[in-house]
């Protein structure tokens, strides 16, 4: 394996749309949401082990999740788990991880990816990532992995690419568009030159640092000044101070939408961000009546097109039920129409206000 290849796994999110299974104390990335016997973050780690040396894989997470990361990926050294003192979106996350890596290897070539996505065709994904890493190792480019859309989805951002190629299968980016309405999403699908933004990025360390210096210079200075203290007993306190001064901004909005050297590699490898219960339903194996069931003691009578996720030791019976989400946890039960599952995030907010952190 190439010792200059690094992976940064972003694992700080709460996953509130997967409530009540995903909670603030035990979020989605640490759950076996697919019923495979492995959590999403464990699957992500094992995927990158096939491409990146184990010692070059870093996880950026909320400091409160440090022990959870160690539980799910015990192979990681403590120094490979970067605990953020507060949530400030993805730009500070990337800046922190990049400067931590650069202190060790200024020639680093880095893939940055979320911890909680589904990838069905792992071989194709790794092929694209390897080609992407080979490209960024030789080129000053911020490379996005885009997903060829199969439907007019309003839940994703879109990347429009130019027809010409910067390299085989790699195109310069023309525009970024935040989540569109349905009519615009259909237009994007019909045009053929728009991709879903998967939130997976590849670049060499010098390219992304140069982008920060140009587009988010104050943030870059904060982490460049922190670099000498990284890995020492002074890091934690200095990191708190840096995050207090950081802008809350995404890497997409802060860097990628403004940089002039952004490219995209269109991919199709069975990807889902698993952002909602409905998105899990779309990819989950189903029975003859289109029910997706995660649970060992679920009995279904005259019921179809339901998403059911319940503990293995709980008996759950559905009788005459259609198009519902039924999710049970130790502390809460959610029953919702599938077409109303976008309400779950607000439900979590309301629950927190009414009952406190216990149920959220």
Secondary structure, 3 states (H helix, E strand, C coil): CCCCEEEEEECCCCCHHHCCCCCCCCCHHHCCCCCCCCCHHHHHHHHHHCCCCHHHEEEEEEHHHHHHHHHHCCCCCHHHEEEECCCCHHHHHHHHHHHHHHHHCCCCEEEEEECCCEECCHHHHHHHHHHHHHHHHHCCCEEEEEEECCCCCCCCCEEEEEEEEEECCEEEEEEEECCCCHHHHHHHHHHCCEEEEEEEEEEEHHHHHHHHHHHCHHHHHHHHHHHHHCCCCCHHHHHHHHHHHCCCCCHHHHHHCCCCCEEEEEECCCEECCCCHHHHHHHCCCCCCCCEEECCCEEEECCECCEEECCCCCCEEEECCECEEEEECCCCEEEEEHHHHHHHHHHHHHHHHHHCHHHC
